[in-house]
Amino acid sequence: MKENTKRRLSELILEELSEKIRSEEGLRQKLEAFTDLPVEKVAEAMIKQFEYLLSSDLRDLIIHMIEQDVQAEEDSAAAEIEREDEEPVEEVPQPRIVSMEDRSARAKPADEFLKDVPELDYSAESIMEHFRPKEPFPSEPMDIPLGPDDWYYLYGFSYAPDSTGKGIPTRKLALKGVDGTASIFMIDYGDVRFYSHKMNSADYSLDKRGRPTLNAQGTIDLKYNHEKILNVLRSEDVLVPLPFWTILQGHQNIITAIEDRYVDLLRALIDVHDIVEWEVDVLTFDDFLLHLPAVVEDSKPRMTHRDTKHPAVKGRDIKLTEKVIFREKNFAQEIHNELLLHALKAKVDYMIRLDSAIMNDWKSILSARYTITKDKRRTFCQTIAHLQDQFSSFRLMFRMTNPSNRFILFS
């Protein structure tokens, strides 16, 4: 297409867009929130966001959405012509209105951004609607009082199905936080949703700055709960996780942190949709298994004392440790076999050996990388959540990560 033609067509698009914006009552109502600000500043800010939309990966998504609609209409028209040719025409046919449901049913498969999203809402006003599912978790009205001195634990963030969020929590989940008692609630700000819970500072010791801190045993227990909660959230929604023990004082400070990093948050959410390589680590805590009857009484080890590379810990029954390590080896192999069913390919970086040592901390028994196509990602995450429940009596920690998707909200 010649440059002059492209220019003229782009001008026509601008004219059409201008007319539709003027006639869009819903958009006008949303702009009422900006009426206290200088008109030219509002317009400049909107233009910048529009330019970012058209220069980012979202542009390809918009193009694909339009192509889907066009293809759906063409397919519908072709099907109508075929029916007319097959059946005698007794009356003048009425124009067929193609519903949004028809378009979705007849459209080509969604592009790479949308393979893991169960439903698409083409009537949505925000482009971010196409990146996220509808409300994935049952929730109830928020009834947790929030004070300026309260501390909050942050797990991660996803897309907010309702992009009108102002940072004020309105819903809470039937999901408890790392402490096992506090309910996790959602903080929606723009197109971003944070998962958080209010901390009871009395349950923790405070450092010199007045920040809640953990002892060694508390760290062990809460790390397990942290990863478990992330896996539950990830099983239903695309999630960017935050590091363990990301805490912040004051609800307003959370909003400020989101505002300061808002563009980075959106980019991280877009990037996570492109990830197909995932690292999965499965960890155990030996001391827990050493005192678990289901492990030490039922397992039948295949190794002998002379096979062990590492010396036994003084005062610990060597046969008992052999049973634990043998059982951990079985755990690792069983879990890897299950995850392989949902992966395009995999590479095991580490699997526990029968001559491994007992440790007094979380210990990896499996570390592997899995290539997961985007249409299988949700199933893969749900499988991890299922395995987490299946092995809950053995307290296995499942950690799903990707180096390019690590996000730190504040330093």
VOPAGU-2260 file (C-alpha; in pm, 1 decimal, decimal comma):
REM VOPAGU-2260
SITE   aa  ch    i         X         Y         Z
SITE  MET   A    0       0,0       0,0       0,0
SITE  LYS   A    1     136,3     343,2     -95,7
SITE  GLU   A    2     232,6     590,1     176,1
SITE  ASN   A    3     -27,9     843,9      62,3
SITE  THR   A    4    -298,3     579,9      82,7
SITE  LYS   A    5    -185,9     471,8     429,9
SITE  ARG   A    6    -187,9     832,2     545,2
SITE  ARG   A    7    -538,1     894,8     412,9
SITE  LEU   A    8    -674,7     575,8     566,9
SITE  SER   A    9    -514,8     656,6     903,1
SITE  GLU   A   10    -679,8     999,9     887,7
SITE  LEU   A   11   -1013,7     832,1     825,3
SITE  ILE   A   12    -956,7     611,3    1131,0
SITE  LEU   A   13    -887,6     921,4    1339,6
SITE  GLU   A   14   -1204,9    1087,3    1213,9
SITE  GLU   A   15   -1413,1     778,6    1289,5
SITE  LEU   A   16   -1250,6     744,3    1631,7
SITE  SER   A   17   -1321,3    1108,0    1710,3
SITE  GLU   A   18   -1689,4    1069,1    1621,9
SITE  LYS   A   19   -1729,5     754,5    1831,4
SITE  ILE   A   20   -1555,8     915,2    2130,2
SITE  ARG   A   21   -1791,0    1212,6    2112,8
SITE  SER   A   22   -2098,1     987,7    2102,2
SITE  GLU   A   23   -1983,8     748,2    2376,4
SITE  GLU   A   24   -2185,8     841,0    2684,5
SITE  GLY   A   25   -2008,7     591,1    2909,8
SITE  LEU   A   26   -1671,8     742,9    2825,0
SITE  ARG   A   27   -1801,8    1092,7    2891,9
SITE  GLN   A   28   -1917,1     986,2    3236,7
SITE  LYS   A   29   -1575,5     840,1    3317,3
SITE  LEU   A   30   -1412,8    1171,1    3220,9
SITE  GLU   A   31   -1614,9    1347,2    3489,7
SITE  ALA   A   32   -1352,6    1225,2    3737,2
SITE  PHE   A   33   -1101,2    1460,1    3567,4
SITE  THR   A   34   -1313,2    1775,6    3556,5
SITE  ASP   A   35   -1122,0    1938,3    3842,7
SITE  LEU   A   36    -797,5    1921,3    3644,1
SITE  PRO   A   37    -675,5    2143,1    3357,3
SITE  VAL   A   38    -839,8    2027,7    3035,5
SITE  GLU   A   39    -521,3    2044,7    2827,9
SITE  LYS   A   40    -327,1    1840,1    3084,2
SITE  VAL   A   41    -594,9    1571,5    3086,0
SITE  ALA   A   42    -591,4    1557,3    2706,5
SITE  GLU   A   43    -210,6    1533,9    2695,9
SITE  ALA   A   44    -210,2    1251,3    2949,0
SITE  MET   A   45    -476,0    1061,5    2750,8
SITE  ILE   A   46    -279,5    1103,0    2428,0
SITE  LYS   A   47      36,8     967,4    2590,7
SITE  GLN   A   48    -148,2     661,0    2716,3
SITE  PHE   A   49    -303,7     611,8    2373,6
SITE  GLU   A   50      38,5     630,7    2207,0
SITE  TYR   A   51     174,4     375,9    2454,9
SITE  LEU   A   52    -117,4     146,0    2376,2
SITE  LEU   A   53     -46,3     160,1    2002,8
SITE  SER   A   54     329,5     114,3    2040,0
SITE  SER   A   55     329,5    -177,6    2283,9
SITE  ASP   A   56     246,4    -545,6    2249,3
SITE  LEU   A   57    -116,6    -449,9    2300,0
SITE  ARG   A   58    -123,7    -317,0    1943,8
SITE  ASP   A   59     -89,2    -668,9    1804,8
SITE  LEU   A   60    -368,8    -780,3    2032,4
SITE  ILE   A   61    -600,1    -506,7    1904,0
SITE  ILE   A   62    -518,8    -598,3    1542,9
SITE  HIS   A   63    -592,1    -961,6    1614,6
SITE  MET   A   64    -923,1    -879,3    1783,9
SITE  ILE   A   65   -1034,8    -679,8    1479,4
SITE  GLU   A   66    -926,0    -958,2    1244,9
SITE  GLN   A   67   -1128,5   -1201,8    1453,4
SITE  ASP   A   68   -1442,0    -987,6    1422,9
SITE  VAL   A   69   -1396,2    -946,1    1048,3
SITE  GLN   A   70   -1335,0   -1317,6     999,5
SITE  ALA   A   71   -1635,9   -1405,5    1212,5
SITE  GLU   A   72   -1860,5   -1180,2    1005,3
SITE  GLU   A   73   -1723,1   -1325,6     681,0
SITE  ASP   A   74   -1773,0   -1681,9     803,6
SITE  SER   A   75   -2125,5   -1598,7     911,9
SITE  ALA   A   76   -2207,2   -1442,3     576,6
SITE  ALA   A   77   -2062,3   -1740,7     390,6
SITE  ALA   A   78   -2264,4   -1982,5     601,8
SITE  GLU   A   79   -2579,0   -1780,9     533,3
SITE  ILE   A   80   -2517,1   -1797,8     157,0
SITE  GLU   A   81   -2467,9   -2174,8     174,8
SITE  ARG   A   82   -2799,6   -2216,5     354,6
SITE  GLU   A   83   -2971,5   -2000,1      93,9
SITE  ASP   A   84   -2828,1   -2216,0    -186,2
SITE  GLU   A   85   -2938,2   -2538,5     -18,1
SITE  GLU   A   86   -3293,9   -2433,4      68,2
SITE  PRO   A   87   -3556,0   -2277,5    -160,5
SITE  VAL   A   88   -3612,7   -1913,5     -86,5
SITE  GLU   A   89   -3976,7   -1852,4      -5,0
SITE  GLU   A   90   -3940,0   -1501,0     123,4
SITE  VAL   A   91   -3693,5   -1221,1     125,7
SITE  PRO   A   92   -3431,3   -1311,2     388,6
SITE  GLN   A   93   -3382,1   -1066,9     671,6
SITE  PRO   A   94   -3032,0    -943,6     754,2
SITE  ARG   A   95   -2872,2   -1167,1    1013,4
SITE  ILE   A   96   -2731,0    -995,1    1320,1
SITE  VAL   A   97   -2412,0   -1155,6    1437,5
SITE  SER   A   98   -2409,8   -1158,5    1817,4
SITE  MET   A   99   -2095,6   -1130,5    2023,5
SITE  GLU   A  100   -2148,4   -1495,7    2122,6
SITE  ASP   A  101   -2155,4   -1597,8    1755,6
SITE  ARG   A  102   -1839,5   -1402,3    1687,9
SITE  SER   A  103   -1657,7   -1564,0    1977,2
SITE  ALA   A  104   -1772,9   -1912,2    1869,8
SITE  ARG   A  105   -1673,5   -1864,9    1505,0
SITE  ALA   A  106   -1355,1   -1668,5    1559,5
SITE  LYS   A  107   -1012,7   -1815,5    1503,7
SITE  PRO   A  108    -819,5   -1930,6    1811,3
SITE  ALA   A  109    -700,1   -1637,6    2021,8
SITE  ASP   A  110    -345,1   -1515,8    1985,3
SITE  GLU   A  111     -62,8   -1604,5    2215,7
SITE  PHE   A  112    -169,5   -1353,9    2478,3
SITE  LEU   A  113    -512,0   -1507,9    2524,7
SITE  LYS   A  114    -467,8   -1884,9    2510,5
SITE  ASP   A  115    -489,8   -1925,0    2886,4
SITE  VAL   A  116    -793,1   -1697,5    2936,2
SITE  PRO   A  117   -1118,1   -1897,2    2964,5
SITE  GLU   A  118   -1358,0   -1628,9    2842,0
SITE  LEU   A  119   -1332,4   -1305,1    2648,0
SITE  ASP   A  120   -1567,2   -1011,7    2688,4
SITE  TYR   A  121   -1564,1    -809,3    2366,3
SITE  SER   A  122   -1802,3    -552,5    2511,6
SITE  ALA   A  123   -1547,2    -445,2    2771,4
SITE  GLU   A  124   -1432,9     -85,5    2762,7
SITE  SER   A  125   -1078,4    -153,6    2877,6
SITE  ILE   A  126    -829,7    -337,3    2657,9
SITE  MET   A  127    -699,9    -506,8    2972,9
SITE  GLU   A  128   -1025,3    -704,2    2983,7
SITE  HIS   A  129    -876,7    -928,8    2716,4
SITE  PHE   A  130    -583,5   -1025,5    2935,9
SITE  ARG   A  131    -768,7   -1148,5    3238,1
SITE  PRO   A  132   -1044,6   -1385,4    3341,3
SITE  LYS   A  133   -1351,9   -1276,8    3526,3
SITE  GLU   A  134   -1352,6   -1294,0    3904,7
SITE  PRO   A  135   -1167,2   -1623,6    3963,5
SITE  PHE   A  136   -1225,9   -1665,6    4336,3
SITE  PRO   A  137   -1538,0   -1655,2    4552,3
SITE  SER   A  138   -1533,9   -1343,9    4766,7
SITE  GLU   A  139   -1744,4   -1155,1    5014,8
SITE  PRO   A  140   -1777,2    -790,0    5118,8
SITE  MET   A  141   -1479,8    -636,5    5294,6
SITE  ASP   A  142   -1530,2    -598,5    5669,5
SITE  ILE   A  143   -1170,1    -570,5    5789,7
SITE  PRO   A  144   -1085,9    -232,6    5949,2
SITE  LEU   A  145    -767,3     -77,5    5811,7
SITE  GLY   A  146    -559,8     167,0    6015,3
SITE  PRO   A  147    -266,1     390,4    5913,4
SITE  ASP   A  148     -31,7     205,4    6149,3
SITE  ASP   A  149    -133,8    -145,2    6045,1
SITE  TRP   A  150     115,5    -370,5    5869,9
SITE  TYR   A  151      21,1    -558,8    5553,7
SITE  TYR   A  152     164,1    -867,6    5387,4
SITE  LEU   A  153     169,5    -856,0    5004,5
SITE  TYR   A  154     167,3   -1174,0    4793,6
SITE  GLY   A  155     160,3   -1052,8    4435,0
SITE  PHE   A  156     -59,3    -894,3    4173,2
SITE  SER   A  157    -272,7    -982,3    3872,6
SITE  TYR   A  158    -512,1    -802,6    3639,9
SITE  ALA   A  159    -820,8    -649,4    3798,7
SITE  PRO   A  160   -1143,5    -758,0    3623,6
SITE  ASP   A  161   -1295,3    -421,1    3718,0
SITE  SER   A  162   -1061,7    -140,9    3610,4
SITE  THR   A  163   -1241,2     123,9    3820,8
SITE  GLY   A  164   -1052,0      32,6    4138,3
SITE  LYS   A  165    -924,6     325,8    4343,3
SITE  GLY   A  166    -706,7     129,6    4584,7
SITE  ILE   A  167    -978,1      79,7    4847,3
SITE  PRO   A  168   -1031,4    -291,0    4932,3
SITE  THR   A  169   -1393,2    -390,5    4878,0
SITE  ARG   A  170   -1379,0    -772,7    4876,0
SITE  LYS   A  171   -1207,1   -1043,5    5076,1
SITE  LEU   A  172   -1137,6   -1403,6    4979,9
SITE  ALA   A  173   -1218,0   -1725,1    5162,6
SITE  LEU   A  174    -842,1   -1778,1    5178,1
SITE  LYS   A  175    -626,0   -1732,4    5485,4
SITE  GLY   A  176    -285,8   -1564,9    5488,6
SITE  VAL   A  177      52,2   -1703,4    5589,2
SITE  ASP   A  178     -41,1   -1676,8    5956,7
SITE  GLY   A  179    -337,7   -1908,8    5902,6
SITE  THR   A  180    -589,7   -1667,1    6054,7
SITE  ALA   A  181    -605,8   -1337,1    5862,2
SITE  SER   A  182    -823,7   -1326,3    5549,9
SITE  ILE   A  183    -662,4   -1224,4    5222,8
SITE  PHE   A  184    -829,2    -926,8    5056,8
SITE  MET   A  185    -796,1    -763,5    4716,5
SITE  ILE   A  186    -671,4    -412,5    4646,9
SITE  ASP   A  187    -776,1    -299,2    4298,1
SITE  TYR   A  188    -603,3       5,0    4155,7
SITE  GLY   A  189    -668,7      77,7    3790,7
SITE  ASP   A  190    -599,5    -240,7    3597,4
SITE  VAL   A  191    -392,1    -396,9    3875,3
SITE  ARG   A  192    -510,3    -617,5    4160,6
SITE  PHE   A  193    -293,0    -682,9    4467,2
SITE  TYR   A  194    -346,9    -967,6    4711,7
SITE  SER   A  195    -274,0    -877,4    5072,1
SITE  HIS   A  196    -368,6    -942,0    5431,9
SITE  LYS   A  197    -352,9    -740,7    5749,2
SITE  MET   A  198     -88,3    -852,4    5997,7
SITE  ASN   A  199    -126,8    -878,5    6372,9
SITE  SER   A  200     191,9    -709,5    6490,9
SITE  ALA   A  201     150,7    -865,7    6834,8
SITE  ASP   A  202     230,6   -1204,5    6679,4
SITE  TYR   A  203     579,8   -1092,3    6576,9
SITE  SER   A  204     883,6    -941,2    6738,5
SITE  LEU   A  205     978,8    -595,3    6610,5
SITE  ASP   A  206    1318,5    -482,1    6488,7
SITE  LYS   A  207    1479,1    -146,4    6569,5
SITE  ARG   A  208    1272,4      22,1    6297,8
SITE  GLY   A  209     949,9    -122,0    6438,6
SITE  ARG   A  210     905,5    -368,9    6152,8
SITE  PRO   A  211     761,3    -714,7    6226,8
SITE  THR   A  212    1035,4    -976,1    6201,0
SITE  LEU   A  213    1060,2   -1354,8    6219,9
SITE  ASN   A  214    1259,4   -1607,4    6415,4
SITE  ALA   A  215    1407,9   -1916,2    6250,1
SITE  GLN   A  216    1108,1   -2140,8    6314,5
SITE  GLY   A  217     864,3   -1874,8    6201,0
SITE  THR   A  218    1054,3   -1836,0    5874,8
SITE  ILE   A  219    1037,6   -2209,5    5807,8
SITE  ASP   A  220     662,2   -2229,5    5861,1
SITE  LEU   A  221     566,1   -1910,7    5680,0
SITE  LYS   A  222     779,7   -1983,4    5373,5
SITE  TYR   A  223     575,3   -2298,7    5321,9
SITE  ASN   A  224     246,5   -2110,5    5361,3
SITE  HIS   A  225     367,2   -1831,3    5130,5
SITE  GLU   A  226     437,5   -2065,6    4839,0
SITE  LYS   A  227     117,7   -2257,8    4903,5
SITE  ILE   A  228     -92,1   -1941,1    4877,0
SITE  LEU   A  229      87,6   -1831,2    4559,4
SITE  ASN   A  230       8,2   -2166,4    4399,2
SITE  VAL   A  231    -358,7   -2134,6    4489,5
SITE  LEU   A  232    -376,4   -1783,6    4340,1
SITE  ARG   A  233    -177,5   -1889,0    4033,3
SITE  SER   A  234    -408,3   -2183,5    3966,0
SITE  GLU   A  235    -690,0   -1947,9    3869,1
SITE  ASP   A  236    -523,6   -1622,9    3766,2
SITE  VAL   A  237    -206,4   -1507,7    3593,7
SITE  LEU   A  238       4,9   -1382,3    3881,1
SITE  VAL   A  239     325,1   -1185,0    3930,3
SITE  PRO   A  240     448,2   -1301,1    4272,8
SITE  LEU   A  241     632,3   -1084,8    4523,2
SITE  PRO   A  242     922,7   -1214,7    4735,9
SITE  PHE   A  243     858,3   -1380,2    5070,2
SITE  TRP   A  244     798,4   -1134,5    5355,4
SITE  THR   A  245     707,8    -833,8    5142,0
SITE  ILE   A  246     544,5    -617,2    5407,5
SITE  LEU   A  247     444,8    -252,5    5421,8
SITE  GLN   A  248     294,0     -30,3    5688,3
SITE  GLY   A  249     -14,2     176,4    5612,3
SITE  HIS   A  250    -275,4     116,0    5345,6
SITE  GLN   A  251    -201,3     453,5    5188,5
SITE  ASN   A  252     164,1     355,7    5147,5
SITE  ILE   A  253      53,9      54,2    4946,6
SITE  ILE   A  254    -144,0     280,2    4713,7
SITE  THR   A  255     155,7     515,1    4683,1
SITE  ALA   A  256     383,9     222,9    4595,0
SITE  ILE   A  257     139,1     108,2    4326,5
SITE  GLU   A  258     111,2     458,9    4182,7
SITE  ASP   A  259     490,1     498,3    4172,1
SITE  ARG   A  260     538,8     166,7    3990,9
SITE  TYR   A  261     213,4     147,9    3795,8
SITE  VAL   A  262     368,3     134,2    3447,3
SITE  ASP   A  263     620,5    -127,2    3565,7
SITE  LEU   A  264     336,8    -332,6    3711,0
SITE  LEU   A  265     149,1    -334,2    3380,7
SITE  ARG   A  266     462,7    -429,6    3189,7
SITE  ALA   A  267     529,4    -716,8    3430,2
SITE  LEU   A  268     174,6    -843,0    3376,5
SITE  ILE   A  269     214,4    -827,4    2999,8
SITE  ASP   A  270     551,4   -1005,6    3019,6
SITE  VAL   A  271     415,5   -1291,3    3227,9
SITE  HIS   A  272     180,6   -1382,6    2942,8
SITE  ASP   A  273     479,3   -1450,2    2717,2
SITE  ILE   A  274     653,6   -1690,6    2953,9
SITE  VAL   A  275     663,6   -2054,8    2846,1
SITE  GLU   A  276     969,0   -2168,7    3043,4
SITE  TRP   A  277     896,7   -2231,8    3410,7
SITE  GLU   A  278    1120,1   -2356,9    3689,0
SITE  VAL   A  279     965,5   -2582,1    3951,1
SITE  ASP   A  280    1139,2   -2667,2    4278,3
SITE  VAL   A  281     997,7   -2919,0    4521,4
SITE  LEU   A  282    1136,8   -2893,3    4873,5
SITE  THR   A  283    1100,1   -3098,1    5189,4
SITE  PHE   A  284    1180,9   -3044,0    5553,3
SITE  ASP   A  285    1364,3   -3350,3    5680,7
SITE  ASP   A  286    1291,1   -3302,2    6048,7
SITE  PHE   A  287     917,6   -3304,7    5979,0
SITE  LEU   A  288     938,5   -3628,0    5779,2
SITE  LEU   A  289    1164,3   -3791,3    6039,3
SITE  HIS   A  290     876,4   -3766,9    6287,6
SITE  LEU   A  291     597,4   -3864,9    6046,8
SITE  PRO   A  292     476,9   -4221,9    6100,9
SITE  ALA   A  293     350,6   -4253,5    5743,4
SITE  VAL   A  294     709,6   -4213,1    5623,5
SITE  VAL   A  295     927,9   -4384,2    5880,0
SITE  GLU   A  296     703,6   -4688,4    5932,9
SITE  ASP   A  297     590,0   -4770,7    5579,6
SITE  SER   A  298     889,9   -4703,8    5354,9
SITE  LYS   A  299    1128,0   -4981,1    5252,2
SITE  PRO   A  300    1471,5   -4839,5    5168,9
SITE  ARG   A  301    1691,1   -4990,8    4898,9
SITE  MET   A  302    2025,4   -4860,7    5016,9
SITE  THR   A  303    2254,4   -4970,7    5296,3
SITE  HIS   A  304    2468,9   -4775,2    5532,5
SITE  ARG   A  305    2785,0   -4822,2    5323,5
SITE  ASP   A  306    2614,6   -4657,7    5019,8
SITE  THR   A  307    2587,1   -4325,9    5203,3
SITE  LYS   A  308    2836,6   -4055,1    5103,8
SITE  HIS   A  309    2754,7   -3826,3    5395,1
SITE  PRO   A  310    2821,4   -3924,9    5758,1
SITE  ALA   A  311    2519,0   -3976,4    5978,3
SITE  VAL   A  312    2426,2   -3700,2    6217,9
SITE  LYS   A  313    2522,7   -3797,6    6570,9
SITE  GLY   A  314    2229,0   -3932,9    6766,0
SITE  ARG   A  315    2013,6   -3995,4    6454,7
SITE  ASP   A  316    1905,1   -4345,8    6352,3
SITE  ILE   A  317    2074,4   -4419,1    6018,7
SITE  LYS   A  318    1799,7   -4656,5    5911,4
SITE  LEU   A  319    1544,5   -4389,5    5985,0
SITE  THR   A  320    1722,7   -4134,4    5767,3
SITE  GLU   A  321    1751,8   -4390,1    5487,6
SITE  LYS   A  322    1375,9   -4437,6    5494,2
SITE  VAL   A  323    1319,1   -4062,5    5472,1
SITE  ILE   A  324    1556,7   -4012,0    5179,5
SITE  PHE   A  325    1414,3   -4311,9    4996,9
SITE  ARG   A  326    1065,3   -4170,9    5036,2
SITE  GLU   A  327    1179,8   -3825,7    4918,0
SITE  LYS   A  328    1325,8   -3986,7    4606,9
SITE  ASN   A  329     987,8   -4147,7    4533,2
SITE  PHE   A  330     812,0   -3815,7    4590,0
SITE  ALA   A  331    1039,0   -3637,9    4340,7
SITE  GLN   A  332     997,6   -3899,6    4069,8
SITE  GLU   A  333     620,4   -3920,9    4110,2
SITE  ILE   A  334     578,2   -3542,5    4094,1
SITE  HIS   A  335     805,5   -3506,9    3791,2
SITE  ASN   A  336     614,1   -3779,7    3605,6
SITE  GLU   A  337     286,7   -3599,4    3673,5
SITE  LEU   A  338     415,2   -3260,0    3557,2
SITE  LEU   A  339     558,5   -3414,4    3240,5
SITE  LEU   A  340     205,2   -3496,5    3127,5
SITE  HIS   A  341     134,5   -3124,5    3083,4
SITE  ALA   A  342     471,8   -3007,2    2949,4
SITE  LEU   A  343     596,2   -2982,2    2593,2
SITE  LYS   A  344     943,3   -3071,6    2718,3
SITE  ALA   A  345    1137,5   -3074,1    3043,0
SITE  LYS   A  346    1489,2   -3077,4    3179,6
SITE  VAL   A  347    1572,4   -3204,1    3526,7
SITE  ASP   A  348    1848,0   -2997,4    3683,1
SITE  TYR   A  349    1845,9   -3192,0    4007,5
SITE  MET   A  350    1670,6   -3489,1    4160,1
SITE  ILE   A  351    1756,7   -3618,3    4505,1
SITE  ARG   A  352    1989,2   -3918,2    4518,7
SITE  LEU   A  353    1971,9   -4203,3    4763,3
SITE  ASP   A  354    2307,3   -4097,5    4906,2
SITE  SER   A  355    2187,2   -3745,0    4986,2
SITE  ALA   A  356    2223,0   -3591,7    5330,0
SITE  ILE   A  357    1968,9   -3490,3    5590,1
SITE  MET   A  358    1937,9   -3113,9    5638,1
SITE  ASN   A  359    1794,2   -2884,1    5903,0
SITE  ASP   A  360    1624,5   -2647,8    5657,1
SITE  TRP   A  361    1409,6   -2662,6    5346,9
SITE  LYS   A  362    1585,9   -2898,5    5106,5
SITE  SER   A  363    1527,8   -2938,1    4734,2
SITE  ILE   A  364    1438,1   -3287,0    4616,1
SITE  LEU   A  365    1347,8   -3183,9    4261,0
SITE  SER   A  366    1452,5   -2889,6    4046,7
SITE  ALA   A  367    1336,8   -2896,5    3686,4
SITE  ARG   A  368    1251,2   -2667,9    3397,1
SITE  TYR   A  369     929,9   -2722,8    3202,6
SITE  THR   A  370     823,2   -2577,5    2869,5
SITE  ILE   A  371     451,7   -2505,0    2896,7
SITE  THR   A  372     251,1   -2383,6    2598,9
SITE  LYS   A  373      23,2   -2095,4    2688,1
SITE  ASP   A  374    -292,4   -2297,5    2632,4
SITE  LYS   A  375    -166,6   -2549,7    2891,4
SITE  ARG   A  376     -35,5   -2303,8    3149,2
SITE  ARG   A  377    -348,5   -2285,1    3359,6
SITE  THR   A  378    -376,8   -2665,3    3364,2
SITE  PHE   A  379     -11,7   -2690,4    3463,8
SITE  CYS   A  380     -60,3   -2443,7    3750,8
SITE  GLN   A  381    -372,7   -2625,3    3864,5
SITE  THR   A  382    -177,2   -2952,2    3860,1
SITE  ILE   A  383      81,4   -2800,1    4092,3
SITE  ALA   A  384    -194,9   -2682,5    4325,3
SITE  HIS   A  385    -347,4   -3031,4    4314,4
SITE  LEU   A  386     -12,7   -3197,2    4390,1
SITE  GLN   A  387      33,3   -2951,7    4673,5
SITE  ASP   A  388    -292,0   -3076,1    4827,7
SITE  GLN   A  389    -212,9   -3437,3    4748,0
SITE  PHE   A  390     118,4   -3420,8    4937,4
SITE  SER   A  391       2,0   -3181,5    5208,7
SITE  SER   A  392      38,3   -3445,5    5481,5
SITE  PHE   A  393     410,6   -3463,3    5392,8
SITE  ARG   A  394     444,6   -3083,9    5388,4
SITE  LEU   A  395     609,4   -3059,3    5047,0
SITE  MET   A  396     678,6   -2705,6    4924,7
SITE  PHE   A  397     614,0   -2638,5    4554,0
SITE  ARG   A  398     786,5   -2327,3    4420,1
SITE  MET   A  399     710,3   -2214,1    4063,4
SITE  THR   A  400     932,3   -1935,8    3929,4
SITE  ASN   A  401    1077,3   -1772,3    3622,5
SITE  PRO   A  402    1391,8   -1555,5    3641,3
SITE  SER   A  403    1250,3   -1294,0    3404,6
SITE  ASN   A  404     932,2   -1254,4    3609,4
SITE  ARG   A  405    1079,5   -1164,7    3948,0
SITE  PHE   A  406     937,9    -836,5    4068,8
SITE  ILE   A  407    1036,2    -632,6    4373,6
SITE  LEU   A  408     781,0    -365,7    4463,3
SITE  PHE   A  409    1014,8    -155,6    4673,7
SITE  SER   A  410    1369,3    -181,1    4806,7
